[in-house]
Amino acid sequence: MTEWITLDCNGAPHCRHENGFAAYDGKFYLFGGRRIQPVDIFDPVTQSWSHASPPPMEIHHFQPVVFKNELWLIGTMTGVFPRETPLDTVYIYQPDTDTWKKGPPIPKGRRRGASGCALHSDGWIYVVGGIVDGHWADTQAWFDRIHPETGEWQILPDAPNKRDHAPCAIANDKLYFFGGRETGRHTGTDLNQLFFDTIADVDVYDFATGTWSVHPEPIPIQTAAGGTGVLDGKIHYVGGEAGRMEAFTEMQILDVKAGTWSFGPALNRARHGTNCCTHEGKLWIAAGSGARGGEPELTSIEMWDPTP
């Protein structure tokens, strides 16, 4: 398949952006985002949506991590633009029982939102970047990890670049931190310019050596708040937002072994502020916003199958 397919579904999810989207046990979970709304569950076999319990509070600006039978939310914010507040604990959704709970505390000096998060095969969840004061100030290059079995939190060496609204992905035993922007560069003095402060560098953490480097190939199109997924050892970064009003449709693909970027098929609908799911060798994206900021919020879901 060479193009993204917009699915014709039974039912629809709630409109949302700055939300999570994660695959667990053959179904996709769309949750969080601005306002408190129910969890939306997509069944790719029947192409139907159903609904579950809302979180106990507003949660947004996070990259969810699936750990065993739970969805972990770390580097998460609550509240309204532009002075959103980072959460002081991990939040966890348990799909099997449709319940929410608080997880381990986050150290006071390391709380932020709009961070990149990923689970490594070593059993730790890695958290990188983010911003302390909503869309106002204190973008960070912080790098940490938390052990979901024990709640232990460890501070690691900073990434080369400060950035927020950026995902990360692990491939070939390295963590790649890309896209995003330095939202806090102007310390609240220009809430329009922040959309233009995107980052070209790709930061790479080598788990074998415990060191950071900057990839020799910057991302071709600089955007923030795109979705990402790893297929066949390649990192796919989809959509995003930047200085222009319309969101982006481009899919940028990093072949980590070759060290080169290329472009795949574009989305049918420009969007940002959501995540991607990988399932059965395919890439999926849903909801988000079609323009810079929060409007319009979307309900559509698209799927891309890389096989010919």
MARZAFI-216539 format. One record per residue: y, z, x of N, C-alpha, C in turn; residue number from 0. Coordinates in steps of 0.05 Angstrom, whole numbers, padded with zeros to 5 digits. Atoms other than C-alpha are relative to their C-alpha. Layout:
<nodes>
NODE    n_yy    n_zz    n_xx   ca_yy   ca_zz   ca_xx    c_yy    c_zz    c_xx   nr
NODE       Y       Z       X       Y       Z       X       Y       Z       X  NUM
...
</nodes>
This chain:
<nodes>
NODE    n_yy    n_zz    n_xx   ca_yy   ca_zz   ca_xx    c_yy    c_zz    c_xx   nr
NODE  -00024   00000   00017   00000   00000   00000   00025   00000   00018    0
NODE  -00023   00003  -00018   00066  -00021   00030   00025   00013  -00012    1
NODE  -00024  -00011   00013   00114   00012  -00020  -00005   00027  -00012    2
NODE   00002  -00025   00016   00128   00079  -00052  -00004  -00007  -00029    3
NODE   00005   00004   00028   00103   00084  -00123   00012   00024  -00015    4
NODE  -00010  -00021   00018   00142   00123  -00176  -00021   00003  -00022    5
NODE   00022  -00005   00019   00089   00155  -00220   00010   00004  -00028    6
NODE  -00005  -00004   00028   00088   00152  -00295  -00017   00024  -00009    7
NODE   00014  -00026   00003   00070   00224  -00312  -00001   00009  -00030    8
NODE   00002  -00015   00025   00047   00265  -00371   00016   00026   00003    9
NODE  -00018  -00022  -00004   00103   00316  -00379   00019  -00004   00023   10
NODE  -00020   00002  -00021   00158   00330  -00330   00006   00028   00012   11
NODE  -00009  -00026  -00012   00181   00384  -00281   00028   00006  -00009   12
NODE  -00028  -00007   00004   00246   00421  -00287   00018  -00013   00021   13
NODE  -00019   00010  -00019   00307   00391  -00254   00005   00021   00021   14
NODE  -00005  -00020  -00020   00317   00425  -00187   00005  -00014   00027   15
NODE  -00004   00008  -00027   00340   00417  -00115   00002   00024   00018   16
NODE   00003  -00021  -00020   00338   00458  -00051  -00024   00017  -00006   17
NODE   00025  -00013   00009   00268   00474  -00074  -00023  -00004   00020   18
NODE   00025   00004  -00015   00198   00479  -00046  -00018  -00018  -00014   19
NODE   00020   00017   00011   00142   00430  -00056  -00024   00002   00019   20
NODE   00023  -00005  -00018   00072   00446  -00029  -00026  -00007  -00014   21
NODE   00027   00006   00010   00000   00424  -00038  -00019   00023   00006   22
NODE   00020  -00021  -00003  -00054   00475  -00051  -00023  -00005  -00019   23
NODE   00025   00003   00016  -00126   00466  -00075   00001  -00023  -00019   24
NODE   00000   00024   00015  -00115   00396  -00100   00022  -00004  -00020   25
NODE  -00023   00002   00017  -00051   00409  -00138   00026   00004   00015   26
NODE  -00026  -00003  -00014   00023   00407  -00120   00018   00019  -00015   27
NODE  -00016  -00021   00012   00071   00464  -00132   00029  -00004   00007   28
NODE  -00028   00004  -00002   00145   00453  -00144   00014   00025  -00009   29
NODE  -00010  -00027   00007   00184   00518  -00143   00026   00007   00015   30
NODE  -00025  -00008  -00012   00249   00553  -00127   00022  -00020  -00005   31
NODE  -00024   00017   00004   00315   00517  -00119   00022   00016  -00014   32
NODE  -00022  -00013   00014   00381   00533  -00151  -00008   00009  -00027   33
NODE   00007  -00012   00026   00375   00578  -00212  -00029   00011   00001   34
NODE   00027  -00010   00003   00312   00616  -00233  -00014  -00017  -00021   35
NODE   00014   00018   00018   00262   00568  -00263  -00030   00003   00004   36
NODE   00029  -00002  -00004   00186   00566  -00275  -00010  -00018   00022   37
NODE   00015   00017  -00019   00138   00539  -00223  -00010  -00024  -00016   38
NODE   00011   00024   00012   00119   00467  -00240  -00024  -00009   00017   39
NODE   00025   00007  -00014   00048   00445  -00223  -00008  -00028  -00008   40
NODE   00008   00027   00004   00027   00373  -00214  -00029  -00004   00007   41
NODE   00027   00007  -00005  -00044   00349  -00220  -00002  -00030   00006   42
NODE  -00001   00029  -00008  -00051   00283  -00181  -00023  -00016  -00013   43
NODE   00022   00015   00013  -00117   00266  -00217   00008  -00009  -00027   44
NODE  -00009   00007   00027  -00088   00268  -00287   00029  -00009  -00001   45
NODE  -00028   00007  -00002  -00017   00255  -00264   00016   00014  -00022   46
NODE  -00013  -00017   00021   00007   00312  -00309   00013   00024   00012   47
NODE  -00014  -00024  -00008   00055   00369  -00302  -00006   00023  -00019   48
NODE   00002  -00025   00016   00044   00441  -00326   00019   00020   00013   49
NODE  -00020  -00019  -00009   00085   00504  -00316  -00011   00028   00003   50
NODE   00009  -00027  -00005   00076   00574  -00290   00024   00019   00003   51
NODE  -00020  -00021   00001   00115   00638  -00277   00023  -00005   00019   52
NODE  -00023   00002  -00019   00185   00637  -00247   00000   00022   00020   53
NODE  -00002  -00022  -00019   00201   00677  -00185   00018   00022  -00011   54
NODE  -00015  -00023   00010   00232   00746  -00195   00030  -00002   00006   55
NODE  -00028   00003  -00007   00298   00723  -00165   00005  -00030   00008   56
NODE  -00007   00027  -00009   00335   00659  -00146  -00007  -00003   00029   57
NODE   00007   00005  -00028   00305   00630  -00082   00003  -00030   00005   58
NODE  -00005   00028  -00007   00326   00566  -00048   00004  -00004   00030   59
NODE  -00004   00007  -00028   00334   00530   00019  -00022   00011   00018   60
NODE   00023  -00009  -00016   00265   00539   00049  -00020  -00022   00004   61
NODE   00023   00018  -00005   00206   00500   00078  -00025   00017  -00004   62
NODE   00023  -00018   00006   00144   00531   00046  -00024  -00005   00019   63
NODE   00024   00001  -00017   00080   00545   00085  -00024   00009  -00017   64
NODE   00025  -00008   00013   00010   00547   00056  -00017   00016   00019   65
NODE   00018  -00017  -00017  -00030   00605   00085  -00022   00010  -00018   66
NODE   00024  -00007   00016  -00100   00613   00057   00005  -00007  -00030   67
NODE  -00004   00005   00029  -00090   00620  -00019   00028   00008  -00009   68
NODE  -00027  -00008   00007  -00016   00636  -00016   00021  -00020   00010   69
NODE  -00023   00016  -00009   00051   00599  -00010   00021   00020   00011   70
NODE  -00019  -00019  -00014   00097   00635   00040   00027  -00013   00002   71
NODE  -00028   00009  -00001   00173   00629   00036   00014   00018   00021   72
NODE  -00014  -00014  -00021   00209   00649   00100   00025  -00016   00007   73
NODE  -00025   00014  -00005   00280   00632   00121   00012  -00011  -00025   74
NODE  -00008   00007   00028   00302   00632   00048   00026   00013  -00008   75
NODE  -00026  -00011   00010   00369   00643   00013  -00001   00004  -00030   76
NODE  -00005  -00005   00028   00392   00668  -00054   00031  -00001  -00004   77
NODE  -00029  -00001   00006   00460   00665  -00089   00012  -00028  -00002   78
NODE  -00014   00025   00007   00513   00612  -00101   00016  -00010   00024   79
NODE  -00017   00013  -00020   00550   00563  -00056   00028   00011  -00001   80
NODE   00009   00006  -00027   00582   00572  -00006  -00009   00024   00016   81
NODE   00006  -00024  -00015   00565   00644   00013  -00027   00012  -00008   82
NODE   00026  -00009   00006   00491   00648  -00001  -00010   00021   00020   83
NODE   00010  -00022  -00016   00452   00707   00026  -00029  -00004   00008   84
NODE   00028   00002  -00007   00388   00705   00067  -00016   00024  -00010   85
NODE   00017  -00022   00010   00329   00746   00040  -00008   00018   00023   86
NODE   00008  -00019  -00020   00308   00809   00076  -00030   00003   00003   87
NODE   00029   00000  -00002   00234   00798   00063  -00011  -00028  -00005   88
NODE   00015   00023   00007   00183   00743   00059  -00006   00001  -00030   89
NODE   00010   00001   00028   00168   00720  -00013  -00025  -00017   00000   90
NODE   00026   00013   00001   00098   00698  -00031  -00008  -00006  -00029   91
NODE   00011   00007   00026   00071   00660  -00090  -00030  -00004   00003   92
NODE   00029   00001   00000  -00004   00666  -00107  -00008  -00018  -00023   93
NODE   00007   00019   00022  -00025   00604  -00147  -00024   00008  -00016   94
NODE   00025  -00007   00014  -00094   00630  -00165   00004   00020  -00023   95
NODE  -00005  -00020   00020  -00065   00688  -00204   00028  -00003  -00013   96
NODE  -00027   00005   00010   00005   00659  -00218   00017   00025   00002   97
NODE  -00016  -00024  -00004   00038   00720  -00188   00018  -00003   00025   98
NODE  -00019  -00001  -00022   00097   00732  -00141  -00001   00028   00012   99
NODE  -00002  -00026  -00013   00102   00788  -00090   00018  -00002   00024  100
NODE  -00014  -00001  -00025   00144   00810  -00032  -00019   00002   00023  101
NODE   00016  -00001  -00024   00115   00800   00037   00012   00018   00020  102
NODE  -00011  -00017  -00021   00132   00831   00104   00030  -00002   00002  103
NODE  -00029   00001  -00004   00204   00850   00120   00007  -00019   00023  104
NODE  -00011   00016  -00022   00246   00804   00163   00020   00017   00015  105
NODE  -00019  -00017  -00015   00283   00840   00219   00029  -00007  -00006  106
NODE  -00027   00003   00009   00356   00850   00202   00015  -00021   00016  107
NODE  -00014   00018  -00017   00382   00811   00261  -00010  -00029   00001  108
NODE   00012   00026   00000   00338   00750   00246   00000  -00014  -00027  109
NODE   00000   00011   00027   00352   00737   00173   00018  -00024  -00002  110
NODE  -00015   00024   00004   00375   00667   00155  -00014  -00017  -00021  111
NODE   00012   00018   00019   00362   00610   00106   00002  -00029   00011  112
NODE   00000   00028  -00008   00352   00534   00110  -00013  -00004   00027  113
NODE   00014   00002  -00026   00303   00543   00168  -00024  -00019  -00003  114
NODE   00025   00014  -00001   00244   00501   00189  -00023   00020   00004  115
NODE   00023  -00018  -00001   00176   00534   00180  -00026  -00016   00001  116
NODE   00026   00014  -00002   00105   00513   00200  -00021   00020   00009  117
NODE   00024  -00016  -00008   00036   00545   00207  -00014  -00015   00023  118
NODE   00015   00011  -00023   00002   00534   00275  -00029   00009  -00002  119
NODE   00028  -00007   00000  -00072   00535   00287  -00006   00027   00014  120
NODE   00003  -00027  -00012  -00062   00600   00327   00003   00022  -00021  121
NODE  -00002  -00020   00021  -00051   00635   00260   00027   00011  -00005  122
NODE  -00028  -00009   00003   00024   00647   00268   00016  -00020  -00016  123
NODE  -00019   00018   00013   00078   00619   00223   00026   00000   00017  124
NODE  -00023   00002  -00017   00136   00593   00265   00025  -00007  -00017  125
NODE  -00025   00003   00015   00208   00596   00240   00022  -00007   00020  126
NODE  -00019   00010  -00020   00264   00557   00274   00026  -00007  -00014  127
NODE  -00026   00007   00011   00339   00548   00263   00008   00016  -00024  128
NODE  -00009  -00013   00024   00375   00565   00199   00029   00009   00003  129
NODE  -00027  -00008   00000   00442   00593   00179   00002   00028  -00014  130
NODE  -00002  -00028   00009   00462   00666   00167   00017   00003  -00025  131
NODE  -00020  -00004   00021   00521   00659   00120   00002  -00025  -00017  132
NODE   00000   00022   00020   00503   00608   00067   00007  -00027   00012  133
NODE  -00011   00025  -00011   00543   00544   00079   00027   00005   00013  134
NODE  -00026  -00010  -00010   00598   00583   00113   00001   00002   00030  135
NODE  -00002  -00007  -00028   00581   00606   00183  -00027   00007   00012  136
NODE   00022  -00011  -00016   00531   00624   00237  -00026  -00017  -00002  137
NODE   00025   00016  -00005   00482   00566   00245  -00012   00009   00026  138
NODE   00014  -00012  -00022   00429   00588   00293  -00020  -00019   00013  139
NODE   00022   00013  -00014   00380   00561   00345  -00024   00019   00003  140
NODE   00021  -00020  -00002   00335   00621   00334  -00028  -00012  -00003  141
NODE   00028   00008   00003   00260   00613   00342  -00017   00026   00000  142
NODE   00015  -00024   00004   00212   00666   00317  -00028  -00008  -00011  143
NODE   00026   00004   00014   00141   00674   00292  -00008   00026  -00013  144
NODE   00011  -00023   00015   00107   00720   00242  -00029  -00004  -00004  145
NODE   00029   00001   00004   00034   00736   00237  -00006   00008  -00029  146
NODE   00004  -00007   00028   00015   00733   00163  -00021   00021  -00006  147
NODE   00020  -00020   00004  -00045   00778   00172   00010   00028   00004  148
NODE  -00010  -00027  -00008  -00006   00836   00203   00029   00004  -00007  149
NODE  -00028  -00003   00005   00067   00822   00187   00016   00003   00026  150
NODE  -00014  -00002  -00025   00084   00826   00261   00020  -00023   00004  151
NODE  -00021   00019  -00005   00149   00791   00279   00006  -00001   00030  152
NODE  -00007   00003  -00029   00163   00763   00349   00023  -00019   00003  153
NODE  -00022   00018  -00007   00227   00733   00377  -00008  -00017   00024  154
NODE   00007   00019  -00021   00217   00671   00419   00025  -00013   00011  155
NODE  -00024   00013  -00012   00264   00629   00463   00014  -00019  -00020  156
NODE  -00016   00017   00018   00320   00593   00425  -00007  -00029   00004  157
NODE   00002   00029  -00001   00313   00519   00409   00025  -00011   00015  158
NODE  -00023   00012  -00014   00360   00472   00448   00025  -00003  -00017  159
NODE  -00023   00006   00017   00404   00458   00387   00001   00020  -00024  160
NODE  -00004  -00014   00025   00433   00500   00331  -00002  -00020  -00023  161
NODE   00001   00017   00024   00416   00469   00264  -00011   00015  -00024  162
NODE   00011  -00011   00025   00401   00485   00191  -00005  -00024  -00018  163
NODE   00007   00022   00018   00378   00444   00131  -00018  -00020   00015  164
NODE   00017   00017  -00016   00325   00417   00179  -00029   00009  -00002  165
NODE   00028  -00007   00000   00250   00415   00174  -00012   00000   00028  166
NODE   00015   00003  -00024   00200   00423   00229  -00028  -00008  -00007  167
NODE   00027   00009   00004   00130   00396   00238  -00016   00003   00026  168
NODE   00017  -00004  -00024   00071   00409   00285  -00019  -00024   00002  169
NODE   00018   00023  -00005   00034   00350   00315  -00007   00000   00030  170
NODE   00009   00002  -00028  -00007   00343   00379   00007   00025   00016  171
NODE  -00005  -00027  -00011   00002   00418   00392   00028   00004   00011  172
NODE  -00028  -00004  -00006   00077   00413   00395   00015   00002  -00027  173
NODE  -00017  -00003   00023   00130   00434   00345   00025  -00017   00003  174
NODE  -00023   00018  -00001   00183   00382   00329   00021   00010  -00021  175
NODE  -00022  -00009   00017   00250   00405   00300   00022  -00021   00000  176
NODE  -00015   00025   00001   00292   00347   00275   00017  -00001  -00026  177
NODE  -00018   00003   00023   00345   00324   00226   00019   00025  -00001  178
NODE  -00017  -00024   00003   00392   00377   00198   00028  -00004   00010  179
NODE  -00028   00001  -00009   00463   00394   00215   00008   00028   00008  180
NODE  -00012  -00026  -00006   00507   00450   00241   00020   00007  -00022  181
NODE  -00018  -00005   00023   00535   00472   00174   00022   00020   00007  182
NODE  -00020  -00021  -00005   00570   00533   00203   00020  -00007   00022  183
NODE  -00018   00007  -00023   00610   00494   00256   00029   00007  -00006  184
NODE  -00028  -00003   00007   00675   00501   00218   00007   00028  -00012  185
NODE  -00004  -00028   00010   00666   00574   00194   00015   00000  -00026  186
NODE  -00012   00000   00026   00684   00557   00123   00027  -00013  -00003  187
NODE  -00026   00011   00001   00748   00521   00140   00001  -00028  -00012  188
NODE   00001   00027   00010   00724   00452   00117  -00028  -00004  -00013  189
NODE   00026   00002   00014   00668   00450   00064  -00007  -00028  -00006  190
NODE   00007   00029   00002   00671   00374   00063  -00011  -00010   00026  191
NODE   00008   00010  -00026   00664   00361   00137  -00028   00009   00008  192
NODE   00026  -00010  -00008   00600   00402   00142  -00022  -00021  -00005  193
NODE   00020   00020   00005   00561   00344   00112  -00002  -00021   00022  194
NODE  -00001   00020  -00022   00581   00300   00171  -00011   00011   00026  195
NODE   00007  -00013  -00025   00558   00350   00224  -00030  -00001   00005  196
NODE   00029   00004  -00004   00487   00322   00230  -00007   00000   00030  197
NODE   00009  -00002  -00027   00445   00328   00293  -00019  -00023   00007  198
NODE   00017   00022  -00008   00414   00269   00330  -00025   00009   00016  199
NODE   00021  -00008  -00018   00371   00307   00380  -00025   00009  -00015  200
NODE   00025  -00011   00010   00298   00322   00367  -00009   00021   00020  201
NODE   00008  -00022  -00017   00278   00390   00396  -00030   00002  -00001  202
NODE   00029  -00001  -00001   00206   00397   00419  -00009   00025   00015  203
NODE   00011  -00024  -00013   00168   00462   00433  -00029  -00005   00006  204
NODE   00027   00004  -00010   00105   00457   00474  -00015   00026  -00001  205
NODE   00014  -00025   00003   00056   00511   00453  -00016   00006   00026  206
NODE   00015  -00005  -00025   00016   00502   00518   00016   00013   00022  207
NODE  -00017  -00010  -00022   00074   00517   00564   00021   00021  -00010  208
NODE  -00020  -00018   00011   00118   00558   00517   00029  -00007   00007  209
NODE  -00027   00009  -00008   00179   00516   00533   00011  -00021  -00020  210
NODE  -00014   00020   00016   00230   00474   00495   00010  -00024   00017  211
NODE  -00013   00023  -00012   00255   00404   00512   00013  -00016  -00022  212
NODE  -00011   00019   00019   00296   00350   00479  -00014  -00027   00003  213
NODE   00015   00025  -00001   00258   00288   00461   00018  -00023   00009  214
NODE  -00017   00022  -00011   00282   00225   00497   00010  -00019  -00022  215
NODE  -00009   00018   00021   00288   00187   00430   00012   00016  -00023  216
NODE  -00012  -00014   00023   00338   00216   00380  -00008  -00013  -00027  217
NODE   00007   00010   00026   00327   00207   00306   00018  -00024  -00006  218
NODE  -00017   00024   00004   00352   00137   00286   00023   00004  -00020  219
NODE  -00020  -00005   00021   00389   00158   00222   00003   00030  -00004  220
NODE  -00004  -00029   00001   00419   00227   00222   00005   00009  -00029  221
NODE  -00003  -00012   00026   00409   00265   00157  -00010   00028   00001  222
NODE   00009  -00027   00004   00398   00336   00134  -00016   00002  -00026  223
NODE   00013  -00007   00025   00352   00365   00081  -00020  -00021  -00010  224
NODE   00021   00019   00008   00299   00310   00081  -00027   00015  -00001  225
NODE   00027  -00010   00001   00225   00321   00067  -00016  -00010   00023  226
NODE   00016   00009  -00023   00171   00316   00120  -00029   00005  -00005  227
NODE   00029  -00003   00001   00096   00308   00126  -00012  -00014   00024  228
NODE   00015   00012  -00023   00046   00292   00181  -00024  -00014  -00010  229
NODE   00024   00016   00007  -00004   00236   00170  -00009  -00015   00025  230
NODE   00011   00014  -00023  -00050   00208   00224   00015   00006   00026  231
NODE  -00013  -00009  -00024  -00014   00248   00277   00029  -00010   00003  232
NODE  -00027   00010   00000   00053   00217   00259   00017   00017  -00019  233
NODE  -00018  -00015   00016   00113   00255   00232   00017  -00019  -00017  234
NODE  -00015   00016   00019   00145   00225   00170   00023   00017  -00011  235
NODE  -00024  -00013   00009   00216   00245   00153   00013  -00017  -00021  236
NODE  -00007   00016   00023   00239   00222   00084   00026   00009  -00013  237
NODE  -00025  -00006   00015   00308   00218   00051   00019   00017   00017  238
NODE  -00020  -00017  -00013   00363   00268   00066   00028  -00005  -00010  239
NODE  -00028   00003   00007   00438   00276   00059   00017   00000   00025  240
NODE  -00019   00000  -00022   00497   00264   00105   00029  -00002  -00012  241
NODE  -00028   00000   00009   00571   00248   00099   00006  -00017  -00024  242
NODE  -00005   00016   00024   00566   00193   00047  -00008   00014  -00025  243
NODE   00006  -00014   00025   00560   00211  -00026  -00029  -00004  -00009  244
NODE   00027   00005   00009   00493   00178  -00040  -00020   00012   00020  245
NODE   00021  -00009  -00018   00430   00210  -00012  -00014  -00024   00012  246
NODE   00013   00021  -00016   00384   00170   00033  -00028  -00006  -00011  247
NODE   00027   00008   00008   00320   00131   00018  -00019  -00005   00023  248
NODE   00016   00009  -00023   00296   00116   00088  -00023   00020   00007  249
NODE   00022  -00015  -00012   00229   00140   00116  -00001  -00006   00029  250
NODE   00000   00003  -00029   00233   00151   00191  -00025   00013   00011  251
NODE   00026  -00009  -00009   00167   00158   00228   00000   00003   00030  252
NODE   00002  -00005  -00029   00158   00190   00296  -00030   00000   00008  253
NODE   00027   00001  -00012   00094   00170   00332   00001   00018   00025  254
NODE  -00004  -00020  -00021   00088   00232   00376  -00015  -00008   00026  255
NODE   00014   00008  -00024   00037   00200   00424   00015  -00022   00014  256
NODE  -00015   00022  -00012   00078   00137   00435   00029   00008   00007  257
NODE  -00028  -00010  -00005   00144   00176   00433   00021  -00017  -00012  258
NODE  -00020   00019   00011   00178   00125   00389   00003   00004  -00030  259
NODE  -00006   00000   00028   00211   00122   00321  -00003  -00028  -00012  260
NODE   00000   00025   00015   00200   00068   00269   00007   00007  -00029  261
NODE  -00006  -00004   00028   00215   00058   00195  -00023  -00009  -00017  262
NODE   00019   00008   00020   00167   00057   00137   00014  -00009  -00025  263
NODE  -00013   00008   00025   00180   00036   00065   00019   00021  -00010  264
NODE  -00020  -00019   00011   00241   00066   00032  -00008   00011  -00027  265
NODE   00004  -00012   00026   00238   00112  -00027   00012  -00018  -00022  266
NODE  -00013   00014   00023   00252   00082  -00096   00025   00014  -00009  267
NODE  -00024  -00016   00008   00302   00139  -00109   00010   00016   00023  268
NODE  -00011  -00017  -00021   00348   00168  -00058  -00001   00029  -00008  269
NODE   00002  -00029   00007   00338   00243  -00053   00001   00017   00025  270
NODE   00000  -00021  -00021   00347   00305  -00011  -00005   00027  -00013  271
NODE   00003  -00028   00011   00337   00380  -00018  -00027   00006  -00012  272
NODE   00028  -00006   00009   00262   00378  -00029  -00018  -00005   00024  273
NODE   00019   00003  -00022   00199   00376   00013  -00020  -00022  -00007  274
NODE   00022   00019   00004   00140   00329   00020  -00027   00015  -00001  275
NODE   00027  -00009  -00001   00066   00341   00007  -00018  -00022   00012  276
NODE   00021   00018  -00008   00007   00309   00042  -00026   00007  -00014  277
NODE   00024  -00005   00015  -00057   00301   00003  -00017  -00025   00000  278
NODE   00019   00022  -00001  -00118   00256   00013   00012  -00024   00015  279
NODE  -00011   00022  -00016  -00082   00216   00066   00025  -00013  -00011  280
NODE  -00024   00012   00013  -00021   00202   00022   00023   00020   00003  281
NODE  -00025  -00016  -00001   00051   00227   00023   00013   00000  -00028  282
NODE  -00012  -00004   00027   00085   00254  -00040   00027   00014   00003  283
NODE  -00026  -00014   00001   00156   00275  -00056   00010   00001  -00028  284
NODE  -00009  -00004   00028   00187   00302  -00120   00026   00016  -00001  285
NODE  -00025  -00015   00007   00252   00329  -00149   00021  -00005   00022  286
NODE  -00022   00003  -00018   00312   00341  -00104   00025  -00010  -00014  287
NODE  -00026   00011   00010   00383   00313  -00112   00004  -00028   00010  288
NODE  -00004   00027  -00007   00403   00241  -00112   00026  -00006   00014  289
NODE  -00025   00003  -00014   00471   00252  -00080   00007   00024   00016  290
NODE  -00009  -00022  -00016   00506   00296  -00030   00007   00024  -00017  291
NODE  -00004  -00023   00017   00508   00367  -00055  -00023   00003  -00019  292
NODE   00022  -00007   00019   00470   00383  -00119  -00004  -00018  -00023  293
NODE   00003   00017   00024   00480   00328  -00171  -00002  -00029   00008  294
NODE   00017  -00008   00022   00444   00292  -00200  -00027   00012   00010  295
NODE   00026  -00011  -00006   00381   00335  -00199  -00021  -00019  -00012  296
NODE   00020   00019   00007   00317   00294  -00204  -00026   00013  -00010  297
NODE   00026  -00009   00009   00250   00301  -00238  -00023  -00019   00008  298
NODE   00020   00020  -00006   00213   00240  -00213  -00017   00008   00024  299
NODE   00018  -00004  -00022   00154   00241  -00165  -00009  -00027   00011  300
NODE   00009   00025  -00013   00136   00186  -00115  -00023   00005   00019  301
NODE   00024  -00002  -00017   00073   00172  -00075  -00001  -00024   00018  302
NODE   00004   00022  -00019   00061   00130  -00012  -00027   00002   00013  303
NODE   00026   00002  -00013  -00007   00109   00012   00002  -00019   00024  304
NODE  -00004   00017  -00024  -00005   00084   00084  -00022  -00020   00005  305
NODE   00022   00019  -00004  -00071   00046   00079   00008  -00027  -00013  306
NODE  -00007   00027   00010  -00064  -00030   00069  -00012  -00005  -00027  307
</nodes>
